[in-house]
Amino acid sequence: MTKLGKFFIFSGSILFIVAIVLIFVVDWTDLRIKKEIRETVQQQETIKENATSVLKEVVEIANELSGITSGAVFNYEIVDTDGRSANFGIVQYADEVKGEIIVEEHMVNFREVGSPTSNTAEVDRATNKVIAMHRTPADFFGYAPGKDMIEATVLQFVKRAYPEFTRIESTLEYIPGTKTNPQGINYFFRWNDKQFAVPDGLDMDIPPFIQVGITDDGFIFSYDNTVALYHNLPKEALRAICAFVEIPQSDDSSLDPEKGEVIIWFSEYEPFQNRYLVLPFEPETDFAGCSESAKTYLRYLPDEPIKN
């Protein structure tokens, strides 16, 4: 066989091997992309199912306490699986109008089908807790049970929809109110958390609060709870906040290593007097992302539960 023939055979073999490798790479890439797409779709479906389930539970509690025991229809549909909250946000304002979002929001947003655009619901993806539920008031009783019974109903609702409420109720500022409309009186019961703080230079859109709206004949038509959000901020949110912290001498802190958080109370220092900050406790990263002031403070905390 001539050298030229050997060359063509060798070249053909190389091209054949390259073609096989390319086919394999293309097939493998295609399989990987398809797998990622399937996993993304499955993840989205899981998010939808979980959010719908917890919202149904809260709606059913509201219906039960409103006196609706049969015939109720769950009338919400998902409009966004990665939306924002109407009442939650931590931002840094460059001026009085323009603000940069510091803490990312990931809400599953719902709307009540065939109702006003204000009739929406929100479920936090990180905690799978209902943050808001608004629906059209139903005029179905024509009987007003009185403010005391209305208030008792609302308390039952909040304790069942948000079990942590029992533990923190005494720390919240309670403000009841009413609003008269052509159909009667709507009651609004609100609890503000005035102790949660963010560092200087950051602002909360609306400080943490819980509010329930109920008609004078006992129909629960609205529920908002950003306390659940602020009290359960994900680690990436705590890290973002930690970058802005300047910690003075503090005389009180509590550490939860399992949760990876430390709560710092300020009893005297303005503007945080009698308020607290929540920071991430991650000594394994040397508190990456935190300000130097926060790092200095956190480095000297023992890696065990404390109460100073």
Beta strands, then each sheet from edge to edge (+ up, - down):
strand 1: 76-83
strand 2: 90-93
strand 3: 99-101
strand 4: 107-112
strand 5: 120-124
strand 6: 129-134
strand 7: 173-181
strand 8: 184-192
strand 9: 203-204
strand 10: 209-215
strand 11: 220-225
strand 12: 252-256
strand 13: 261-266
strand 14: 275-280
sheet 1: 1+ 4- 5+ 6- 11+ 10- 8+ 7-
sheet 2: 3+ 2- 9+
sheet 3: 12+ 13- 14+
end
